Amino acid sequence: MSPSIQAKRFMAGLFPLAGVVALLPLVVTNPYYLGVLNLTALHVLAVTGLNLLIGFAGQISLGHAAFFGLGAYVSGILSAGYGLPPLLSLPIAVGFVCLVALVIGVPVLRLSGNYLVMATLGFNIIVTVLLVQMEDVTGGSSGYFGIPPLSLGGLALDTDLKFYWLAWGLALLGLVPARNLAHSHVGRGLRALHDSPQAALACGVPVASYKIRIFVLSAGYAAVAGALYAHYFGIVTPKTFDIFKSVELVTMCLVGGMGSLWGGLFGAAFLTPLPQLLHVFQEYQDLIFGGVLLLLLMFLPQGLVGRLEESLVRRGFGGIRPPLEETRGSE
């Protein structure tokens, strides 16, 4: 299938989704539900990057909430504590997080399997502890307050509806470079790395370089989401970015489908509002939540959207996930 046809099919799916997103505020006017939608958009951004790392490159990370939190704290502290405009503090925060990811990634990505999982988990714990202990800078366990909202051209994004357009605009735009990467020669190299690092190396794929680059890119997505989170809610706390947040982000990838960007979007859209829907069953909320995830992983290990995409690929329809035949033929 030619790249132009794949791009057209991707846009054919993206434009209707953008239309639905544009129409939702006409139906959802309650500020609380708009807030849930905004949080969903931020999760879509973070999960898109995480899916590139786990679903495409096969590098499992349980420390992505640390990058999410560092983006939030750095942007929030620079704007609230040092008076930088949020539009300036945000890219500085993303750059800082990418640098941290590079420094961490060089030694950590030499590991694989359970060792990589434990290393990224340890990194998340270290960041959480530092956020609590560096009370003079971060506010400690009480959190950091007074973070100003973003503003564009003098227009402050200080309401749920105003922020909605920015958050979902960036969430959908973030799918475009991710999709382009997935269908590029780099994306095919990442899939080869996912299946067998040794075979990929033998075929000329620069395995170490690809691992580090996709790790940094994935951290950048999380940092953007975290910085937006800080300026939207105006407060950040260490508990928000602990290891349970990392597990939540990985679960969103699993539920939607590993290696499927549509799946990551669906997983975030499904799991973010789920605790709110189960609020009436508060006593059994964890039990129901865990049961749903268990059933999905037992009977649909490829995820909900992953199963649908496999069916579409067999019928000659594609979009974000490259057909298996094309991937194998290019290795």
C-alpha positions in Angstrom: 0.0 0.0 0.0 1.5 3.4 -1.0 2.2 6.0 1.7 -0.2 8.5 0.1 -3.1 6.0 0.4 -2.2 5.3 4.0 -2.1 9.0 4.8 -5.5 9.5 3.1 -7.0 6.7 5.2 -5.5 8.1 8.4 -6.9 11.6 7.6 -10.2 10.0 6.8 -10.3 8.8 10.4 -8.9 11.9 12.0 -11.2 14.4 10.4 -14.5 12.8 11.7 -12.9 12.5 15.1 -12.0 16.2 15.0 -15.6 16.9 14.1 -16.9 15.0 17.0 -14.5 16.8 19.3 -15.6 20.1 17.9 -19.3 19.3 18.5 -18.9 17.9 22.0 -18.9 21.3 23.8 -22.4 21.9 22.3 -23.6 18.9 24.2 -21.3 18.8 27.3 -21.7 22.2 29.0 -21.2 21.1 32.6 -17.8 22.4 33.8 -17.1 19.2 35.7 -17.6 17.0 32.6 -15.6 19.4 30.5 -12.8 19.0 33.0 -12.9 15.2 32.6 -12.7 15.7 28.8 -9.7 18.0 29.2 -7.9 15.5 31.5 -8.7 12.8 28.9 -7.0 14.9 26.2 -3.9 15.2 28.3 -3.9 11.5 28.9 -4.2 11.0 25.1 -1.0 13.0 24.6 0.9 11.1 27.2 -0.3 7.7 26.1 0.5 8.5 22.4 4.1 8.9 23.3 4.1 5.9 25.6 2.6 3.7 22.9 5.4 4.6 20.6 7.8 3.4 23.3 6.0 0.2 24.4 3.7 -0.7 21.5 6.1 0.0 18.7 9.6 -0.3 20.2 8.8 -2.9 22.8 10.5 -1.0 25.6 8.3 -1.3 28.7 8.4 1.7 31.1 6.7 2.0 34.4 8.2 5.5 35.1 6.4 7.7 32.6 4.5 9.5 35.3 7.8 10.9 36.4 8.2 12.7 33.1 4.6 13.8 33.3 5.3 15.2 36.7 8.6 16.8 35.9 7.0 18.7 33.0 4.3 19.9 35.3 6.6 21.0 38.1 9.2 22.6 36.0 6.8 24.7 33.9 4.7 25.5 37.0 7.7 26.6 39.1 9.2 28.7 36.3 6.0 30.6 35.7 4.7 30.9 39.2 8.0 31.2 41.1 10.2 33.0 38.6 7.6 35.0 36.6 8.3 33.5 33.2 5.3 33.6 30.8 3.7 30.1 30.6 4.3 30.0 26.8 8.0 30.2 27.6 8.2 28.0 30.6 6.4 25.2 28.8 9.0 24.6 26.1 11.8 25.0 28.6 10.1 22.3 30.8 9.8 20.0 27.8 13.4 20.5 26.9 14.5 19.8 30.4 12.5 16.6 30.6 13.9 15.4 27.3 17.4 16.1 28.6 16.6 14.1 31.7 15.2 11.3 29.6 18.4 11.3 27.5 20.6 11.1 30.6 18.5 8.3 32.2 17.9 6.5 28.9 21.6 5.9 28.0 22.3 3.5 30.9 18.7 2.3 31.6 18.0 1.2 28.0 20.9 -1.2 28.1 18.6 -3.3 30.2 15.6 -5.3 29.0 12.6 -7.2 30.2 11.9 -7.1 33.9 15.2 -5.3 34.6 14.1 -2.4 32.4 10.7 -2.3 34.2 12.3 -2.2 37.6 14.8 0.5 36.5 12.0 2.8 35.2 9.9 2.1 38.2 12.8 3.0 40.5 13.3 6.3 38.6 9.6 7.1 39.1 10.0 6.4 42.9 13.1 8.6 43.1 11.4 11.5 41.4 8.4 11.2 43.6 10.6 11.2 46.7 12.5 14.2 45.5 9.3 16.2 44.8 8.3 15.5 48.4 11.6 16.2 50.1 12.6 19.3 48.1 9.9 21.3 50.0 11.5 24.7 49.5 11.3 24.3 45.8 8.3 22.0 45.1 6.1 22.7 48.1 6.5 19.2 49.4 3.7 16.8 49.9 1.2 19.7 50.0 2.0 20.6 46.4 2.9 23.7 44.4 0.1 26.3 44.2 -0.6 29.5 42.2 0.4 28.3 38.8 -1.0 30.8 36.2 -3.1 29.6 33.2 -1.8 29.6 29.7 -2.5 32.6 27.5 -2.4 32.9 23.7 -2.1 36.3 22.2 -3.4 38.0 25.3 -6.3 35.5 25.7 -6.1 33.7 29.0 -7.1 30.0 28.8 -8.7 30.3 32.3 -11.9 28.4 31.7 -12.6 24.8 31.0 -14.0 25.5 27.6 -11.1 27.6 26.4 -8.6 25.0 27.6 -10.7 22.3 25.9 -9.8 23.6 22.4 -6.1 23.8 23.1 -5.9 20.4 24.9 -7.8 18.5 22.2 -6.2 20.4 19.4 -2.7 19.3 20.7 -3.9 15.8 21.4 -5.1 15.2 17.9 -2.2 17.0 16.3 0.1 14.8 18.4 -1.2 11.8 16.5 0.1 13.1 13.2 3.8 13.0 13.8 3.4 9.7 15.7 1.6 8.2 12.7 4.2 9.5 10.3 6.9 8.0 12.5 5.1 4.6 12.6 4.9 4.5 8.8 8.5 5.6 8.2 11.6 3.5 7.9 12.3 4.4 11.5 8.9 3.0 12.5 9.7 -0.3 10.6 13.0 -0.4 12.5 11.2 0.0 15.8 8.8 -2.8 15.0 11.8 -5.0 14.1 13.4 -4.0 17.4 10.1 -4.9 19.2 10.1 -8.4 17.6 13.7 -9.2 18.1 16.5 -6.8 19.0 19.2 -9.3 17.8 17.5 -9.8 14.4 17.0 -6.0 14.0 20.7 -5.4 14.8 21.7 -8.0 12.3 19.6 -6.3 9.7 21.4 -3.0 10.2 18.9 -1.3 12.6 20.8 1.0 15.0 19.1 -0.5 18.0 20.8 1.5 20.8 20.2 4.8 19.0 16.5 4.0 18.2 15.9 3.0 21.8 17.2 6.3 23.2 15.5 8.5 20.6 12.1 6.9 21.0 12.5 7.1 24.8 13.3 10.8 24.6 10.4 11.4 22.2 8.0 9.5 24.4 9.2 11.6 27.5 8.6 14.8 25.5 5.0 13.8 24.8 4.5 13.2 28.6 6.2 16.5 29.5 3.9 18.5 27.2 0.9 16.8 28.8 2.3 17.5 32.3 3.0 21.2 31.6 -0.5 21.6 30.3 -1.8 19.9 33.4 0.0 22.3 35.7 -1.4 25.4 33.9 -4.9 24.0 33.7 -5.4 22.9 37.3 -3.1 25.6 38.9 -1.7 23.1 41.4 0.5 20.0 41.2 1.2 17.4 44.0 3.7 14.5 44.1 0.9 12.0 44.6 -0.6 12.9 41.2 2.6 11.6 39.5 3.5 8.5 41.6 3.9 4.9 40.3 0.2 4.3 40.2 -0.1 7.0 37.6 2.5 5.2 35.5 0.5 2.0 35.9 -2.6 3.9 34.8 -0.9 5.1 31.6 0.4 1.7 30.7 -3.1 0.2 31.3 -4.5 2.7 28.8 -2.1 1.4 26.2 -3.0 -2.2 27.0 -6.8 -1.7 27.0 -6.8 0.2 23.6 -4.1 -2.0 22.0 -0.4 -2.0 22.0 1.1 -0.6 18.8 -2.1 1.1 17.9 -2.3 4.9 18.2 -6.1 4.8 17.8 -6.0 2.2 20.6 -4.1 4.5 22.9 -6.6 7.3 22.2 -9.5 4.9 23.0 -7.8 3.6 26.1 -7.4 7.1 27.5 -10.9 8.0 26.5 -12.3 4.8 28.2 -10.3 4.7 31.4 -10.1 8.4 32.3 -13.8 8.9 32.9 -14.3 5.3 34.2 -13.7 6.2 37.9 -16.3 8.9 37.6 -18.9 6.6 36.2 -18.2 4.0 38.9 -18.5 6.6 41.7 -22.0 5.4 42.6 -20.4 2.0 43.3 -17.6 3.5 45.4 -17.2 0.6 47.7 -16.7 -1.8 44.8 -15.1 0.7 42.4 -11.6 -1.0 42.5 -13.1 -4.4 42.2 -15.2 -3.5 39.1 -12.3 -1.5 37.6 -9.9 -4.4 38.1 -12.5 -7.0 36.8 -13.0 -5.0 33.6 -9.2 -4.9 32.9 -8.8 -8.5 33.8 -11.5 -9.6 31.3 -10.1 -7.4 28.6 -6.5 -8.7 29.0 -7.7 -12.4 29.2 -10.0 -12.4 26.2 -8.6 -9.4 24.1 -4.9 -9.3 24.9 -4.4 -7.2 21.7 -6.8 -4.6 23.1 -10.2 -3.4 21.9 -9.0 -1.3 19.0 -6.1 -3.6 18.3 -8.7 -6.4 17.6 -10.7 -4.1 15.3 -7.6 -3.0 13.4 -6.5 -6.6 12.8 -9.9 -7.2 11.3 -9.7 -4.1 9.1 -6.1 -4.9 7.9 -7.3 -8.4 6.8 -9.9 -6.6 4.7 -7.5 -4.2 3.2 -8.2 -1.2 5.4 -5.5 0.5 7.4 -4.5 3.8 8.8 -2.2 4.2 11.7 -0.9 0.7 12.1 1.3 -0.4 9.1 0.1 -3.7 7.5 2.2 -6.6 8.7 3.1 -7.6 5.1 4.5 -4.2 4.5 6.5 -4.3 7.7 8.0 -7.7 7.0 8.7 -6.9 3.4 10.8 -3.9 4.3 13.0 -5.5 6.9 
